[in-house]
Amino acid sequence: MIRPEANDVRAMRAILITGSDTGVGKTQVTAALARLLAAEGARVQIVKVVETGATGGAEGDAIRARRLAGEVGETFTLASFPAALAPAAAAARVNETISLEMLIERTRALPPCDWRILEGAGGIATPVDDRA
């Protein structure tokens, strides 16, 4: 595998994992890809875009994917909310807002890597903010 220079973010590749609903295997697919790419020598990031239903002490999807992948890569969660609701509703429950622009900004602030695997919230039609 050809690896980009550490400071060449243009060479970083990203994959978005989504599905038809919650509980359909997005985290398992994320883990399998992370394991495969890391075995090729890539620097991998596992990124949960929005975690809802996150309760104190519970294992989040990014950490779970890393564990299932054999502890490879770095993990990040861009936004996390305790209520198991659509992202905008979960954010509103704690008097916060969420937007696609905010998530893009947080993604751009992550350190360089070879592959960034982003796991979506809920299903492909789950709106990120209340503008949808």
C-alpha positions in Angstrom: 0.0 0.0 0.0 1.3 3.5 -0.9 1.0 5.7 2.2 0.7 9.5 1.8 3.1 11.8 3.6 1.9 12.5 7.2 1.2 16.2 6.4 -0.5 15.5 3.0 -4.2 15.6 4.0 -5.2 15.6 0.3 -4.1 12.0 0.1 -6.4 10.9 3.0 -9.3 8.8 2.0 -12.7 8.6 3.7 -15.5 6.1 3.7 -19.0 6.7 5.1 -20.7 3.7 6.5 -24.5 4.0 6.7 -27.4 1.6 6.6 -31.2 1.4 6.5 -31.7 1.8 10.3 -30.1 1.6 13.7 -28.8 -1.9 14.6 -28.2 -3.1 11.0 -24.5 -3.8 11.4 -22.8 -0.4 10.7 -20.4 -0.8 13.6 -19.4 -4.4 12.5 -18.8 -3.2 8.9 -16.7 -0.3 10.3 -14.7 -2.7 12.4 -14.1 -5.1 9.5 -12.9 -2.3 7.2 -10.6 -0.9 9.9 -9.1 -4.3 10.5 -8.5 -4.8 6.8 -7.0 -1.4 6.2 -4.8 -1.6 9.2 -3.5 -5.0 8.2 -2.4 -3.3 4.9 -0.3 -0.8 7.0 -2.7 2.1 6.9 -3.2 4.6 9.6 -6.9 4.3 10.3 -9.4 6.5 12.2 -12.8 5.2 13.3 -15.1 8.2 13.6 -18.7 8.1 14.9 -20.3 11.1 13.5 -23.1 11.4 16.0 -23.7 9.1 18.9 -27.2 9.2 20.5 -28.3 7.1 23.4 -24.8 7.6 24.9 -25.0 6.9 28.6 -22.2 7.4 31.1 -19.8 4.5 31.1 -21.4 2.7 28.1 -19.2 1.6 25.2 -19.8 3.9 22.3 -19.9 2.7 18.7 -16.4 4.0 17.8 -14.8 2.3 20.8 -16.8 -0.9 20.1 -15.7 -0.9 16.4 -12.1 -0.5 17.5 -12.4 -3.4 19.9 -14.0 -5.6 17.3 -11.2 -4.6 14.8 -8.6 -5.9 17.2 -7.7 -2.5 18.8 -6.5 -0.9 15.6 -6.6 2.8 14.8 -7.7 5.9 16.6 -11.3 6.6 17.6 -13.2 9.8 17.6 -16.9 10.8 18.3 -17.8 14.2 16.8 -21.0 14.7 18.8 -22.6 12.7 21.6 -26.0 13.0 23.3 -27.7 10.8 26.0 -31.2 10.5 24.5 -31.6 7.7 21.9 -33.3 10.0 19.4 -32.5 11.5 16.0 -29.5 13.8 16.3 -31.3 17.1 16.3 -33.9 15.9 18.8 -31.2 14.4 21.1 -29.3 17.7 21.0 -32.4 19.7 21.7 -33.0 17.6 24.8 -29.8 19.0 26.4 -30.3 22.5 25.0 -27.7 22.1 22.3 -27.8 22.4 18.5 -26.2 20.3 15.9 -25.5 21.1 12.3 -23.8 19.6 9.3 -21.4 22.5 9.2 -20.4 21.9 12.8 -19.7 18.2 12.0 -17.7 19.1 8.9 -15.6 21.5 11.0 -14.9 18.9 13.6 -14.0 16.3 11.0 -11.5 18.7 9.4 -9.9 19.3 12.8 -9.0 15.6 13.2 -5.4 14.6 12.8 -4.1 13.3 9.5 -4.5 9.6 8.7 -4.5 7.3 5.6 -8.1 6.2 5.9 -11.0 7.8 7.9 -14.0 5.5 8.4 -17.0 7.5 9.4 -20.0 5.7 10.9 -23.4 7.5 10.5 -26.2 7.7 13.0 -29.3 5.7 12.6 -30.2 5.1 8.9 -29.3 6.9 5.7 -32.4 9.1 5.9 -31.8 10.2 9.5 -31.5 14.0 9.5 -28.4 15.4 11.2 -30.0 18.8 12.0 -33.5 20.2 11.9 -33.2 21.9 8.5 -33.9 18.6 6.6 
